[in-house]
Amino acid sequence: MAAALQIAGLEVRIGDKEILRGLDLEVPFGEIHAIMGPNGSGKSTLCHVLSGKTGYEVAGLATLAGADLLSMDVDERAREGLILGFQYPIEVPGVSLRVLMEEALDERGVTGNERITVEAERFDTTRFLERSVNDDLSGGEKKRSEIFQMAVLEPKVALLDEIDSGLDIDAVREVSEAVEAMRSPDIAIVMITHYSRILRYLSPDKIHVMMDGRIITSGGPELAEELETGGYEAIRTRLGIEKRAETVEKRPSDFFTDTPFDV
């Protein structure tokens, strides 16, 4: 059986700026993989390219359950089973969450009222169904709603772009539990994050560290512990990796909050 997501030699640039530099990644069905890395390492660009955002020059290979992902349009990628959880979910006035899910399932030829009800109970989102999408929800509730939507749509690969961004400790725990609840033999989950705190509440099968546009090391819980203790510089030092000259320096805002526009 083909891996849910297979990436080999992925190179991405915008004009003269090289962002991803020969990135390799394999995520089997049934597993949760966490990708961690500092600002500017290319994590969000990876999500953008996989989900079909335009404006990039792309080379290399990316497959979804064996199918050539990079040759598909955005809507084809969604129909084939790729779904992206947004870092900053937006509100959609006038469209209820229930109607959104019914329309999405109808597009697939599925009658989904029972499925919507069951998954809403499982993820504690029943009270959101008749509201406009993300209307008057907290950060944690928005992220839990995103995971509920994924569970209803049953993707092959779920990309979670900084699912813990902007959440307090209680919300991080709740969202982590929701991610674990979504675990299934039929889905692969790729979770991108800056911080190891979310890994205290769930158990990814593998952790990857991404720097300078490529994955430099992979491992298990011990890798998260190393990051917690020494940060990304400790990883650089252990592997003998020097900073690229063009690496963007920290902005003042980075010391107070997650960077909203990571590359």
Secondary structure, DSSP 8 states (H G I E B T S, - for coil): ---SEEEEEEEEEETTEEEEEEEEEEE-TT-EEEEE--TTSSHHHHHHHHHT-SS-EEEEEEEETTEESTTS-HHHHHHHTEEEE-SS---EEEEEHHHHHHHHHHHTT---HHHHHHHHHHTT-GGGTTSEETTT--HHHHHHHHHHHHHHH--SEEEEESTTTT--HHHHHHHHHHHHHH--TT-EEEEEES-SGGGGTS--SEEEEEETTEEEEEESHHHHHHHHHHHHHHHHHHHT----TT-----GGGGTS--TT--
